[in-house]
Amino acid sequence: MTSSSSLHTTQEKRARKAALSSFIGAVVDWYDFLLYGIVAALVFKQQFFPNIDPTMGTLAAFATFGVGFLFRPLGGIVFGHFGDKLGRKKMLFLTVFLMGGATVFIGLLPTFTQIGWWAPVLLVTLRAIQGFAVGGEWGGAALMAVENAPTTKKAFYSSGVQIGYGVGLMLASGCVSLITLFIGEDGFRDWGWRIPFLASVILVAFAVWVRSDQEESSEFKQQQQHKPKPQEKISRFPIIEAVKHNPKGFFYIIALRLAELLSMYLVTTFALNYSTEKLHMSSQLFLNISLMVGAISCVSIPFFAMLADRFGRRRMCIIGGLIGAAAAFPFFLALQNGSVFWLVILSILLANLAHDMVVSVHQPIFTELFGTEYRYSGAGVGYQLASIIGGGFTPFIATGLIFLAHGHWIFVAIYLTVGCLLTSIVAACMKGQVSSKTVNSPLVD
């Protein structure tokens, strides 16, 4: 009895440590990644693309935002490959260093007026490095949390990866908001935008300290102990094994992420730009909304994860997608009318109900679609492919749709509605679509 109790305590301790490490790393990566989107919406058009038409400048700024997403699958492939072979822990150190370094260098970049077109070229290069780093971070962080978590609490213990998103959003929005408050919008556009990028070095140092005491994933250790002999291996590349064993898994991941990606990036990045550029509203409104939804997500994501562990993960995706579809048109109507009260309510519906319900179950669903020996590659690459299709270019696409509609938002609302409905439909059709090792997962409910 004592031995069993001691083992249980050790497993719980390992699970908590893995969850904390994944959470801290996610905070660093998402702070850096989301900060770029916020500053791109407010500043980069003037600092890096000043000599072109204002609309084209906005498109160019959002295009650099999207470039990071193009490199995320490459990061998923590279870090996934070595993570499946060498372990999750080593890769997670590299992702934090790469992301933090690229972010600090963005804060040091000369502007277009100082070095001409070299400025946007260097900006795009650093954004690509950010994307490469975050491409490897999610898969490793999710696996460390899921693979160390108790069987009946995998959604809850792995929710820290997504809470890190909310905290990162809150820190990025809060930092920009405070600096703007103290030095004004003009001061922020001129030089203050550099401060939050440079401050990333503090978060990186903290993340490295936390991860220095991190243990390797327990499931990875077990898989290494039962590793097949070299002559029994079919492929040297885990990503090939992932595609071979579950090609549909990549489609499921992309579809299930649409509601998450479209709802969050339209609320926090596109709406910030649209409200200031087209409706001449204060940037402070959506910065405060981003702060609010980020803070709420720290509670809502683990709450929905606990419900999912008890009642089923697919149900969270179905309900979240339906809420997102229902809130899409009302959100843009409130934006057009400048109704602060309804913007706050509808932002919560989109970001803290639709988004958070869906995202709270992604880690266990996505990782359990693939076997242990190739899931860093499978889940990580699938996750990052979805980021390109439904995330990185969402503000860019939305701006283009506004242009096509002569300044009206109707196409963007349709875009959001369709994406959310696809998430619900695919989740409803996924019953039984899990790997053979996880047939008792709530995913099949």
C-alpha positions in Angstrom: 0.0 0.0 0.0 2.8 2.4 1.0 4.7 1.6 -2.2 1.6 2.2 -4.4 0.9 5.5 -2.6 4.6 6.6 -3.1 4.4 5.7 -6.8 1.2 7.7 -7.2 2.7 10.7 -5.5 5.8 10.5 -7.7 3.6 10.4 -10.8 1.5 13.3 -9.7 4.7 15.3 -8.9 6.1 14.5 -12.4 2.8 15.5 -14.0 2.7 18.8 -12.2 6.3 19.6 -13.1 5.7 18.8 -16.7 2.5 20.9 -16.8 4.4 23.9 -15.2 7.3 23.6 -17.7 4.9 23.4 -20.7 3.0 26.3 -19.4 6.0 28.6 -18.8 7.5 27.7 -22.2 4.1 28.4 -23.9 3.9 31.8 -22.2 7.3 32.8 -23.6 6.6 31.6 -27.1 3.1 33.0 -27.3 4.1 36.4 -25.7 6.7 36.8 -28.4 4.5 35.5 -31.2 1.4 37.5 -30.3 3.3 40.6 -29.5 4.4 40.7 -33.1 0.8 40.6 -34.3 -0.3 43.4 -32.0 2.6 45.7 -33.0 2.2 44.8 -36.7 -1.4 46.0 -36.5 -0.3 49.3 -34.9 3.2 50.2 -36.0 4.9 48.2 -38.7 3.1 49.8 -41.6 4.7 53.1 -40.7 8.1 51.8 -39.6 8.8 49.3 -42.3 6.5 50.0 -45.2 6.0 53.8 -45.2 6.3 54.5 -48.9 3.4 52.5 -50.2 -0.4 52.9 -50.2 -1.9 52.7 -46.7 -4.1 49.7 -47.5 -1.1 47.9 -49.2 1.0 48.9 -46.2 -1.5 47.2 -43.8 -1.5 44.1 -46.1 2.3 44.1 -46.1 2.5 44.3 -42.3 0.0 41.5 -42.0 1.9 39.5 -44.6 5.0 39.6 -42.4 2.8 38.4 -39.6 1.7 35.4 -41.7 5.3 34.6 -42.8 5.9 33.2 -39.3 3.1 30.7 -39.8 4.7 29.5 -43.1 7.7 28.4 -41.2 5.9 26.7 -38.4 5.4 23.3 -40.2 9.1 23.3 -40.9 9.8 23.8 -37.2 7.3 21.0 -36.5 9.1 18.7 -38.9 12.6 19.4 -37.7 11.9 19.5 -34.0 9.4 16.7 -34.2 12.0 14.5 -36.0 14.6 15.0 -33.3 12.1 15.1 -30.5 10.8 11.7 -31.5 14.3 10.3 -31.7 16.3 12.2 -29.0 13.6 13.3 -26.6 11.2 16.1 -25.9 13.3 18.0 -23.3 16.3 18.8 -25.5 14.1 20.3 -28.2 12.1 22.5 -25.8 15.3 24.2 -24.7 16.2 25.1 -28.3 12.7 26.4 -29.1 12.8 28.9 -26.2 16.2 30.2 -27.1 15.4 30.6 -30.8 12.1 32.4 -30.1 13.5 34.7 -27.5 16.6 35.6 -29.5 14.5 36.5 -32.6 12.1 38.6 -30.6 14.9 40.6 -28.9 16.6 41.3 -32.3 13.2 42.6 -33.7 13.4 45.2 -30.9 16.8 46.2 -32.1 16.0 46.4 -35.9 16.6 49.7 -37.8 13.6 51.0 -39.6 12.9 51.7 -43.3 14.1 55.3 -43.0 17.4 54.1 -41.6 18.4 51.3 -43.9 15.7 51.2 -46.6 14.4 47.8 -47.8 16.8 45.9 -45.7 14.6 46.7 -42.8 11.5 44.7 -43.9 13.8 41.9 -45.2 15.4 41.5 -41.8 12.0 41.8 -40.2 10.7 38.9 -42.3 13.8 36.8 -41.6 13.4 37.2 -37.8 9.6 36.5 -38.1 10.5 33.3 -40.0 12.8 32.3 -37.1 10.0 32.9 -34.7 7.7 30.7 -36.7 10.3 28.0 -36.9 10.7 28.0 -33.1 7.0 28.0 -32.2 6.5 25.2 -34.7 8.6 23.0 -32.5 7.4 24.3 -29.2 3.7 23.3 -29.3 4.3 19.7 -30.1 7.0 19.2 -27.4 5.1 21.2 -24.7 1.9 19.4 -25.4 3.5 15.9 -25.4 5.4 16.6 -22.1 2.1 17.5 -20.5 -0.1 14.8 -22.0 2.4 12.0 -21.7 3.1 12.7 -18.0 -0.5 13.3 -17.1 -2.8 10.9 -15.2 -5.0 8.9 -17.7 -8.3 10.5 -16.5 -6.9 14.1 -16.4 -5.0 14.5 -19.6 -7.1 17.5 -20.9 -6.7 19.3 -17.5 -3.0 18.7 -17.0 -2.2 19.6 -20.6 -4.4 22.7 -20.6 -1.4 24.7 -19.3 -0.1 24.8 -22.9 -3.2 26.8 -23.9 -3.4 28.8 -20.7 0.1 29.9 -21.7 -1.5 31.4 -24.8 -3.9 33.4 -22.7 -1.1 34.6 -20.4 1.1 35.4 -23.3 -1.7 37.4 -24.9 -2.3 39.2 -21.6 1.3 40.1 -21.1 1.8 41.2 -24.7 -1.4 43.3 -24.7 -0.7 44.7 -21.2 2.8 45.6 -22.1 1.8 47.5 -25.2 -1.2 49.1 -23.3 1.0 50.4 -20.4 3.7 51.8 -22.7 1.1 53.5 -24.8 -0.6 54.9 -21.7 2.7 56.4 -20.4 4.3 57.8 -23.6 1.2 58.2 -25.8 0.4 56.5 -29.2 2.8 58.7 -31.1 5.7 57.9 -28.7 4.8 54.2 -29.0 4.8 54.3 -32.8 8.1 56.2 -32.9 10.3 54.2 -30.4 8.2 52.7 -27.6 7.2 49.6 -29.6 10.8 48.3 -29.1 10.5 47.9 -25.3 8.2 44.9 -25.2 10.3 43.0 -27.7 13.5 43.7 -25.7 11.7 42.7 -22.4 11.4 39.1 -23.8 14.8 38.3 -22.6 13.5 38.3 -19.0 10.8 35.7 -19.9 13.3 33.5 -21.7 15.7 33.5 -18.7 12.8 32.4 -16.5 11.7 29.7 -18.9 15.2 28.2 -19.1 15.5 28.1 -15.3 12.2 26.3 -15.0 13.0 23.8 -17.8 16.4 23.0 -16.4 14.7 20.8 -13.8 12.4 19.1 -16.2 12.3 15.4 -16.6 11.9 13.6 -19.9 8.4 12.3 -20.8 7.5 9.0 -19.1 5.9 7.6 -22.2 8.9 8.5 -24.3 11.1 6.7 -21.8 8.9 3.6 -22.0 8.9 3.7 -25.8 12.7 3.9 -25.9 13.0 0.9 -23.6 10.9 -1.1 -26.1 12.5 0.3 -29.2 12.6 -2.1 -32.1 15.9 -3.4 -33.4 17.4 -1.5 -36.3 16.5 -4.1 -38.9 12.8 -3.9 -37.7 12.5 -0.2 -38.4 10.4 0.7 -41.4 11.3 4.3 -41.7 14.0 6.6 -40.4 11.6 9.6 -40.5 8.8 9.8 -37.8 6.7 12.2 -40.0 6.5 9.5 -42.7 5.3 7.0 -40.1 2.7 9.5 -38.9 1.4 10.1 -42.5 1.4 6.3 -43.2 -0.5 5.3 -40.0 -3.1 8.1 -39.9 -3.2 10.5 -42.9 -6.7 11.6 -41.9 -5.3 12.8 -38.6 -3.8 15.9 -40.3 -7.2 16.8 -41.8 -8.9 16.4 -38.4 -6.4 18.7 -36.7 -6.8 21.4 -39.3 -10.6 21.3 -39.2 -10.7 21.3 -35.4 -8.4 24.3 -35.2 -10.5 26.6 -37.5 -12.8 27.9 -34.8 -9.9 28.5 -32.5 -7.7 30.3 -35.0 -10.3 32.4 -36.7 -12.0 33.6 -33.6 -8.9 34.6 -31.7 -7.0 36.3 -34.5 -10.0 38.2 -35.8 -10.8 39.5 -32.3 -7.2 40.3 -31.1 -5.3 41.3 -34.3 -7.7 42.1 -37.2 -10.3 43.9 -35.1 -7.5 46.0 -33.5 -6.4 47.2 -36.9 -9.9 47.6 -38.4 -11.2 49.6 -35.5 -8.3 52.0 -35.5 -7.8 52.4 -39.3 -11.3 52.2 -40.6 -13.5 53.3 -37.7 -11.0 55.7 -36.0 -11.5 54.1 -32.6 -8.8 54.3 -29.9 -6.4 51.4 -30.0 -6.8 51.2 -26.2 -10.2 49.5 -26.6 -9.1 46.3 -28.2 -5.9 46.2 -26.3 -8.0 46.2 -23.1 -10.3 43.6 -24.7 -7.2 41.4 -25.4 -6.2 41.8 -21.8 -9.6 40.8 -20.6 -10.0 37.7 -22.7 -6.4 36.7 -21.9 -7.2 36.9 -18.2 -10.5 35.1 -18.4 -8.8 32.3 -20.4 -6.6 31.4 -17.5 -9.7 30.2 -15.7 -12.0 29.2 -18.6 -9.5 26.9 -20.4 -8.8 24.6 -17.4 -12.5 24.7 -16.4 -13.5 23.5 -19.9 -10.7 20.9 -19.8 -12.0 19.5 -16.6 -15.5 19.3 -18.1 -14.0 17.6 -21.2 -12.2 15.0 -19.1 -15.6 14.1 -17.5 -18.1 14.5 -20.3 -16.1 14.1 -23.5 -13.7 16.1 -25.6 -15.6 16.2 -28.9 -18.5 17.8 -27.2 -16.4 20.8 -26.3 -15.4 21.2 -30.0 -19.0 20.9 -31.2 -20.4 23.4 -28.8 -17.5 25.8 -29.1 -17.8 25.9 -32.9 -21.5 26.5 -32.8 -21.1 29.4 -30.3 -18.4 31.0 -32.6 -20.7 30.7 -35.6 -23.6 32.3 -33.7 -21.5 35.2 -32.5 -19.8 36.1 -35.7 -22.3 38.5 -37.3 -23.3 40.1 -34.0 -19.6 40.8 -33.3 -19.1 42.7 -36.5 -22.4 44.6 -36.1 -21.3 45.7 -32.7 -17.9 46.7 -34.1 -19.6 48.8 -36.9 -21.8 50.5 -34.4 -19.0 51.2 -31.9 -21.0 49.5 -29.1 -18.4 48.9 -26.4 -20.8 46.9 -24.2 -21.7 44.5 -26.9 -18.1 44.3 -28.2 -17.0 43.2 -24.8 -19.8 40.6 -24.5 -19.3 39.2 -28.0 -15.5 39.2 -27.6 -16.0 37.0 -24.6 -18.3 34.7 -26.5 -15.8 34.3 -29.4 -12.5 34.2 -27.4 -13.5 32.8 -24.0 -16.3 30.4 -25.0 -15.9 29.4 -28.6 -12.1 29.6 -28.7 -11.4 28.3 -25.1 -13.8 25.4 -25.3 -12.3 24.2 -28.5 -8.7 24.8 -27.5 -9.0 23.2 -24.1 -9.0 19.7 -25.6 -6.6 20.0 -28.5 -3.6 18.6 -26.7 -5.0 15.2 -25.8 -7.0 14.8 -29.0 -4.2 15.7 -31.4 -1.5 13.7 -29.6 -3.7 10.6 -29.3 -4.3 10.5 -33.0 -0.7 9.3 -33.4 1.5 6.6 -31.8 4.1 7.6 -29.2 7.1 6.9 -31.5 6.0 9.5 -34.1 3.4 11.8 -32.4 5.8 14.7 -31.9 6.1 14.8 -35.6 2.5 13.9 -36.4 0.7 16.2 -33.9 3.3 19.0 -34.2 3.3 19.2 -38.0 -0.5 18.8 -38.2 -1.0 21.6 -35.7 1.4 23.9 -37.6 -0.2 23.2 -41.0 -3.5 24.3 -39.5 -1.8 27.5 -38.3 -1.0 28.4 -41.9 -4.5 27.6 -43.2 -6.6 29.1 -40.5 -4.3 31.3 -38.5 -1.3 33.2 -39.8 -2.9 34.8 -42.8 -6.3 35.3 -41.2 -5.7 39.1 -40.6 -4.3 39.3 -44.1 -7.2 37.5 -45.7 -9.7 39.5 -43.6 -8.1 42.8 -44.7 -8.3 41.6 -48.3 -12.0 40.7 -47.9 -12.7 44.1 -46.5 -11.0 45.6 -49.6 -13.1 43.4 -51.9 -16.3 44.5 -50.1 -15.3 48.2 -50.4 -14.8 48.6 -46.7 -17.6 46.4 -45.4 -17.1 43.5 -43.0 -19.7 41.0 -44.3 -17.2 38.7 -46.1 -15.1 38.5 -42.9 -18.2 37.5 -40.9 -19.0 34.8 -43.4 -15.4 33.6 -43.2 -15.6 33.3 -39.4 -19.0 31.6 -39.5 -18.0 29.0 -42.0 -14.8 28.1 -40.2 -16.5 27.7 -36.9 -19.2 25.5 -38.4 -16.6 23.3 -40.1 -15.0 22.6 -36.7 -18.4 21.5 -35.2 -19.3 19.3 -38.2 -15.9 17.5 -38.3 -15.9 17.0 -34.5 -19.4 15.5 -34.8 -18.2 13.1 -37.4 -15.0 12.0 -35.5 -16.4 9.4 -33.2 -14.0 6.5 -32.9 -11.1 8.3 -34.7 -8.3 7.7 -32.2 -5.2 5.6 -32.1 -5.4 2.0 -31.1 -3.6 2.8 -27.8 -6.2 5.3 -26.7 -9.5 3.6 -27.4 -10.8 4.5 -23.9 -10.2 8.2 -24.4 -13.2 10.6 -24.0 -12.6 11.5 -27.6 -14.9 8.7 -28.6 -17.8 9.9 -26.5 
